């Protein structure tokens, strides 16, 4: 066990865990922040996506010992983020979700995309969202909601 | 109970149910539905004892006007959490903005009115509970109106209702929340007039989901998110070959990890495994990785996909147990070989892989147990847990948790996940334990859509239409050895293996379908749209091939071949033609259009897709769907299911969209080896059109799945000239 000081959604947190523990399980089991989901554990589904130092990252394969000082932002902070809120609102407005399990990760990837590319093309959407699996296949509406959020943020 | 389903002795809600209401200061009006099942006492002529039910209100009107509506089945994406409350709220004239949905625990009153067990399956939620939820709403409304009429000394029929308010003839008005206590004292009407569809305020409208926001901000709790005080997490090391048993195991390295609490051998549905219990999931999984287990595989027969395909193909050369024998069996013999098509199809095992890994949380306290699970089969799972821990089902409190997908994987006749959890919880008596199947357990753990071989011989008439059709289907039975066998296996044919072919809507005069069900050591299970996954593919690719050969437009050919009473498919094809003709006639060069239609679960679906080839893979640019589900309760939800079902169906076409076994071991481990569709694999746009209908509603969860993969390969056939008969689609 080692003790780590990390910054999650702007707040300083202290956790004592094995150095190999992935960030995903630190969030879910130590900090009880269950909005970030476990889907595969091998960075193949994107359900665990968080922003690490501003970059969309699969938290299931990042051991806490490699975090360094990079701040962590999770789905729980999106309602207070202007881009995050716009994306969530479009998701609700277009009735994107079905089972909803992958949507935390989808939204984190979409927000990261819109922060770096405010007006993404279909190809850019496919590239940025390409690693986020949705077994309900809500992809058609995800694509629409990203475009609507982009429009909303522009105006 | 299950017997009801087994014997086909389904419950008749209208005859054997009654409502009971109660009032408390805190809860306002509680409307419960009681199923008056004939008990042993009643059969002997004595008065039935009042049965103690759990809190089972369907509707609860709070004094503040909030209306809680209980949903009698699992929500796992299909939208019942919104659509069922819509039905009740509409008849009740409730203020929709005040409606709160909640998932029902396991209880008799929440059983599916037709199936007789509490479950989601067979696309039956709306189909079976349409009448039930409307009547509940109408009766609740009648009591509220009666209470207001009493207060105002007017006749109930002088009152009208809107948005949770009763209005009287002299401009009186009273809110439902204020009337709730008085309404609870009113007698429950025996019969009630339901609305004429023209009076619907919610049904037929595009109503957004009630569970969207909490699913977008991370606040919703799925079963896997559950955290109880003192809870432990368990994972299980399963045998590498189905049915294997633990010979010995060394857990020293595992137990050295801080936070590992217990390691022990447990019985499985087949064979045995080793359970690792820890404070946290991550610790438990690390512990499992360090186990050294020696397995006894001497008594198990290892399955091997390549070998099975060879055996299946051999079997397919001779007819199996007869499913349909229509017309003249010898009609084929007089058709020249040049006018025949012989086609052999291969389908792999498919895993469901819902996004939320399988899990169940359970606490056993000696004289009772409490369970939290996202289950499609509450009744079955509750009974299984009760059996394992030695209690009666009603001593097992069963909470239905929001589930992250399922697609059939949470409707398991042997309840193997719940049984594992129960065995572990029994040992940990008093401590809640969450059993988690990691993704690898799920991909490698069986309960797959079975692999199949179809062999079809078609004799074509002078007019280009099929005159004789011999069809042999080879694949494991889904239900053999389960309580469902009694109703689903007839004359040695598992109906779920031949559905979509045996009951085809095409009018083929001389039609012979048979099936072989080999026994294989791989657990199998229904996968969204069940037998239609492979039967729809075979029928729709062959019919397309016939149309091409006859040089007839694929939609026109299908309309010509469909039986006159295939009203839903005819309506779908007509709507598809109308809505897609423009774009179909103007696709770019190197793009092609594919068509398919299929009816399943009483819902017709027709589909047109535009496809090109990119990087040796099909690129699906757009799809137009026409669907006939009878009355469209929530068009927005129907569109979701069509779009999503199409995406789910594409799983079959993915390069890595198959589970294979080698020497009894599953080759794929996770989403790297078994890869369902991502965003680029599904159509960029899916336009959905709903046939206008006043027929009773049928389901929409499964019917879109069967059409997409045949439509796509029918388009590919135009681009390459090849017919695609083996899935997954490895090369084009």
Contacts between the chains, C-beta under 8 A, distances in Angstrom:
chain1	res1	chain2	res2	distance
A	1	B	258	6.5
A	18	B	258	7.6
A	18	B	282	8.0
A	18	B	283	7.9
A	18	B	286	7.8
A	20	B	286	7.9
A	21	B	282	5.6
A	22	B	282	7.1
A	25	B	280	6.8
A	25	B	281	6.6
A	25	B	282	4.1
A	28	B	225	7.8
A	28	B	281	7.9
A	29	B	280	4.6
A	29	B	281	6.5
A	29	B	282	6.7
A	32	B	227	6.3
A	33	B	218	7.7
A	34	B	218	7.4
A	34	B	221	6.8
A	34	B	224	8.0
A	34	B	225	3.9
A	34	B	227	7.5
A	35	B	217	7.3
A	35	B	218	2.1
A	35	B	219	6.9
A	36	B	218	7.2
A	37	B	222	7.9
A	37	B	224	7.7
A	37	B	355	7.5
A	37	B	356	7.5
A	37	B	404	7.5
A	38	B	224	6.8
A	38	B	281	7.7
A	38	B	357	6.7
A	39	B	355	5.4
A	39	B	356	7.8
A	39	B	357	7.3
A	39	B	439	6.8
A	39	B	671	7.9
A	40	B	439	4.5
A	40	B	670	5.5
A	40	B	671	4.9
A	41	B	438	6.7
A	41	B	439	6.0
A	41	B	440	7.9
A	41	B	670	7.4
A	42	B	439	7.7
A	42	B	670	5.3
A	42	B	671	7.1
A	42	B	672	6.2
A	44	B	670	6.3
A	44	B	671	3.9
A	44	B	672	5.3
A	44	B	675	8.0
A	45	B	355	7.1
A	45	B	671	5.4
A	47	B	355	6.1
A	74	B	218	7.0
A	75	B	217	6.7
A	75	B	218	3.7
A	76	B	217	7.3
A	76	B	218	5.0
A	76	B	219	7.9
A	78	B	217	6.5
A	78	B	218	7.7
A	79	B	217	5.3
A	88	B	213	7.6
A	88	B	216	4.5
A	88	B	217	6.2
A	91	B	212	7.0
A	91	B	216	4.8
A	92	B	208	7.2
A	92	B	212	4.5
A	92	B	213	5.6
A	92	B	216	6.0
A	93	B	208	7.9
A	95	B	208	4.9
A	95	B	209	5.6
A	95	B	212	6.4
A	95	B	636	5.5
A	95	B	637	8.0
A	95	B	640	6.6
A	96	B	212	7.6
A	96	B	216	7.9
A	97	B	209	6.7
A	97	B	211	7.3
A	97	B	212	5.4
A	97	B	215	4.4
A	97	B	216	6.6
A	98	B	77	3.5
A	98	B	78	7.3
A	98	B	79	7.3
A	98	B	405	7.9
A	98	B	640	6.1
A	98	B	644	5.7
A	99	B	76	5.3
A	99	B	77	3.3
A	99	B	354	7.4
A	99	B	355	6.6
A	99	B	356	7.3
A	99	B	403	6.7
A	99	B	404	4.9
A	99	B	405	4.4
A	99	B	406	7.8
A	100	B	77	7.3
A	100	B	211	6.7
A	100	B	212	8.0
A	100	B	215	3.1
A	100	B	216	7.8
A	100	B	220	6.3
A	100	B	402	7.7
A	100	B	404	7.0
A	101	B	222	6.1
A	101	B	354	7.7
A	101	B	355	4.1
A	101	B	356	4.6
A	101	B	404	2.7
A	101	B	405	6.2
A	102	B	355	4.9
A	102	B	404	7.6
A	103	B	215	5.5
A	103	B	216	6.0
A	104	B	218	5.1
A	107	B	216	6.2
A	122	B	684	6.4
A	125	B	679	7.3
A	126	B	679	5.6
A	126	B	680	4.6
A	129	B	678	8.0
A	129	B	679	4.9
A	130	B	678	5.7
A	130	B	679	6.1
A	130	B	680	6.0
A	131	B	678	7.1
A	132	B	678	7.3
A	132	B	679	7.3
A	133	B	355	6.9
A	133	B	671	6.6
A	133	B	676	6.3
A	133	B	678	6.1
A	134	B	355	7.1
A	134	B	647	7.7
A	135	B	353	6.3
A	135	B	354	5.8
A	135	B	355	5.0
A	135	B	405	4.8
A	135	B	407	7.1
A	135	B	648	7.0
A	135	B	676	6.2
A	136	B	77	4.6
A	136	B	355	7.8
A	136	B	405	6.1
A	136	B	644	4.7
A	136	B	647	7.6
A	136	B	648	7.3
A	137	B	643	7.0
A	137	B	644	4.6
A	137	B	645	7.7
A	137	B	646	7.1
A	137	B	647	2.2
A	137	B	648	5.4
A	137	B	650	7.5
A	137	B	677	6.4
A	137	B	682	5.7
A	138	B	640	7.4
A	138	B	643	7.4
A	138	B	644	6.0
A	138	B	647	7.8
A	139	B	647	6.1
A	139	B	677	7.9
A	139	B	678	7.8
A	139	B	679	4.4
A	139	B	682	4.9
A	140	B	643	4.7
A	140	B	647	7.7
A	140	B	682	6.9
A	140	B	683	6.9
A	140	B	684	7.5
A	140	B	685	6.4
A	140	B	686	5.0
A	141	B	640	7.5
A	141	B	643	6.9
A	142	B	679	6.9
A	143	B	679	6.9
A	143	B	684	6.9
